Structures are given as structure tokens and as C-alpha cells.
């Protein structure tokens, strides 16, 4: 990490020591033996949680979404009511998804540990799943008002100048977006006069690297007292004179975001994921639900019925209708009636959160942060936002390790959530063709992706969320609450570059906006004496400068690249199929 005096040192490649990031192919070359039930699998991904443990996580998260939960959970009457609600709400669920008394008690007794991690002064507390943090009162009211006032000039430009995000159907208004005026390799010039070239990282698959673009961060110094200051000359796409107020308030918001980033970084530096809440009986993985005897044999009559029903389904299946593994479905129906030993949790909380500690401090260091400001604007004529797609942020070039989102203004919209999913190691199956057990333990069937939905956060006004880039995230759809009136959601986003490395920033690259350059020189007496043709010739000499038209062209090209990259990550990181080998 660099201090303010080190900003002029050469930019490093994005190799060397790295925090966990999504720009890897899961378990590449990993020798897997299905019979080794104690094998923990690749180190670059988490081992999968059982569905029932994820249900425990969801119950805990739902309780901790309640107002004043950290006070209410201590009231035995309220706690008893919550327990009764759980039993009522799970009556119709499959037996594999019904929380046991031990599980419910574990969640209830675990709440005290979550309350101990909560910071009363900032409202910072754990989110729905490990490594995710949130707060509903992180940003002081005066700083919020300052932000609203500083953003207003960007919002009040004439309609012809508003920058609606491409392909957003006029719903997403870009105020500050890193895809505009990015680093364009071979064209963007560093302050030493040399064109920037694509970085190399031999440790990363080239498919995770861009050889064309990079988002441009700014450098922010975190003082030993926690104060944050902008060290770069500017923040990309924020004119330092026209929007001086915005350039001043962003470090103030970032100062309050730093503790949340520190929590995420501390979680990422922890060598292991949190221990399972499930009683693994001395093993690293849950035991087979059938016990030592394995899946029960079906009777000849059961097999006859299954074969007849499967043939009937094949005869009646319409052309083009997706093939359903009807044979497996019927087998499952027979197995549902057999005796099973579903996993249970430990009877009460046993210290599983003890390793969650804020061990990482950013004080005395320079952070590289990419800034984004955007509004989602809905109208009676355009009343619904359709939601986003599962994605991580950036490519390996940006080396984004964590994201912070501040929902600073929401009006007349329905509830929306931000969901997370995690790439995991393949479940450890207990025998060949262990379909029933894997389906009900993990929700992952043969040839399906090894990914798990791990939780979601309600994205309400004033809420701040910080999370690691190893999780994909997804914005849910929302619409106008009152369809006769307009509504909006406004967000400020910080993308944190891995603190262990350094990439080209606004400290290394002068502003690329041609219009900024023209304005800067137009006020001089000498420039005013030059004929327009000579002025244009001088501007054209600086080939690194971009017109707005060129910048928007590059933005479209960058978006094409990043859209294709979503498929790369989906395939290489979040698309590893569960290959339940049949030897």
C-alpha cells in the first residue's frame, strides 16, 4: 500500500499477493476423490452450506431486519413468539427444509453474538451472510444533505444533456459512471507522456483480463485519525471546479464507508469460512441421510411402477418440451417415504462467530476507489424497473475486491432487494449416483452449477451495504408504489481496488475530457488570439483527449466487452458443474 508520498511510484501489475477475488477458474486441476468425505476441496472457493443451514441463516437475517432486533431478542416473550412463527411457517415445507428445535434454538442463542458485533455508534452490523455488512444510519444527516445539494446540479441539466445509461429504456440516469472516459489502452497517456498498455498477470486466465479498457479510480488517503482526503487531482467524470462541492463531500462519505470496508477486508483475510452450524459429528461434511447402509433398495413392484410411469411420460411428452428426469422424480417420491436421518445442528450457539474480528485497518494507507453515482427514475409512463443480472464488478484489470453502496434517496418505489450468490466447491457425495442425498442436502443435482444463493438485503433509504466481490449480486425488480406519481432511487457506489496492489489512477492520468481542456485554456489571452482552426489543431495534437462522442463510443465498446465477460465469469467461476462420477 502506498502513502501520499509514493503516488508517483511505477504502477504495479495486478499479480503478487491478492485478496480472494472472482477472477479465477474454480478448482482448476483439483484432484477430487468422492470417497474422501473429509476432504475440504479447493481453497479458492467455500465449501457448500447445506440447504437447512442456509435456512438457519435466512431466519437469523429475517430477525435482524426487524427494528431494534438487538433489544427485542432479549425479551423471552418476543423470542417465544418468533419461535412459534417459525413452526407455523414451515409446516408445508419438505421435511429436509424444516428447522428442528435445535436449529431454532441455535439461531436464537446466536443473536447475542451478532448483537456483540454491532456498533451502536454507526449502526454497522453483519448482514445476511458472512462477509456482508450493513448499516441504516452510517451517514450523518448533515453529510447526506451536503451530498444531495452537491448532486443536484448534475440532475438539473437540460433534458438534452442528461446521460441515460445505454439500453436502460430511459430509466437509469448516469451522473458519474466509470465506463465514461475510462482508460483506453494504447490511447490514454500517463502523466509521464507514455501511453498506458494493458497490464499482465500470469497468475490469471487471460479471459479475465481486458486488453482494451480499465475503469479509472482515484486515490484517497486515510489518515491515522480516520479522516479521508482526495489525493488525486480529480475524480473521474466530476469536474473539480464545476462540481467542487461534490468532490469535497465524496471523501466525507467515503470516510464513513472505510470501517465497513475494513470489516469486509478482515473477513476476506480470514483463512477459513465460518464453521458450520450443523453438527457434523466429527467430520468435515454432513453424513449420508441413509446412514451407513446407503440408499434403500426399491421393491420389484416399485420399480415396475417407476418404469411404467417413465414410459408414459416419454409417450406423452410434447415435441420441444424440455426433458424432465421423470425417472429420478418418481424415485424421489418413493424415497420420501423411507426413513432418513436428516442433519441437525448443535443444540445451541457454540462460538461460531468468534473469528469475526476487524483485524484490518486502512488508516495510514492510500485507497484506490472507483466512484459511481446513478439514479433509477420511474414515471407513470415507465413505472417498473426490471432488475439486473447476476454479476461481479469489473475485470481483473480493476482488481475490485469490495463494493459499498449508499442508498441515499428513495421515493415512491416498492421494496427491492440485493441478492447474493456464492460459487462453491462440489458437494461431497457419499456413494455413486447419490442423487437424493445431494438434492435435499445441498439443492445441487448432477450436472447443475455449484452455486448457492446465500441471502439478500432489503435496499431501503439510508441503508449502506458493503460486500466482497467474490459474491455475485443481483438487483431485484421494483416499481412505483403509487403508479400516478414519479419515483426514484439514488445511489452512491464505491468500488475498492485490492489494497495490496496498485493500478493506474487519476494520479497517473490527466483528465481525458476534451471539453475540460478547451475550457481550461480558453480563458487565457493567448488562446483567445488564436484562430479557431489553430485552436482545433492544437486540441487534435493531444490525441489522448476524447470528445463526448468518442467517450460514448468507447463506453458502448466497454459495455459490449463487460457483457460478454459476465458469461465468462458465469462459466468459469460460477458455472462449474457438479459431476457426480459413476465409476
Buried (B, 14 or more C-beta within 10 A) or exposed (E): BBEEEEBEEEBEBBBEEBBBBBBBBBBEEBEBEBEEBEBEBBEBBBBBBBBBBBBBBBBBBBBBBEEEBBEBBEEEEBBEEBBEEBEEEBEEEEEBBBBBEBBBBBBBBBBEBBBEBBBEEBBBBBBBBBBBBBBBEBBEEEBBEBBBEBBEEBBEEEEEEBBBBEEBEEBBBBBBBBBBBBBBBEBBBBEEEEEBEBBEBEEBBEBBBBEBBBBBBBBBBBEEEEEBBBBBBBBBBBBBEEBEBBBBBBBBBBBBBBBBBBBBBBBBEBEEBBBBBBBBEEEBBBBBBBEEEEBBEBEEEBBEBBEEBBEEBEEEEEEEEEEEEBBBEBBBEBBEEEEBEBBBBBBEBBEBBEBBEBEBBBBEBBBBBBBBBBBBBBBEEEBBBEEEEBBBBBBBBBBBBBBBBBBBBBBBBBEBBBBBBBBBBBBBBBEEEBBBBBBBBBBBBBEBBBBBBBBBBBBBBBBBBBBBBBBBBBBBEBBBBEEEEBBBBBBBBBBBBBBBBBBBBBBBBBBBBBBBBBEEBEEEEEBEEBEEEEBEEBBEEEEBBBEBEBBBEBBEBBBEBBEEBBEBBBEBBBBBEBEBEEE
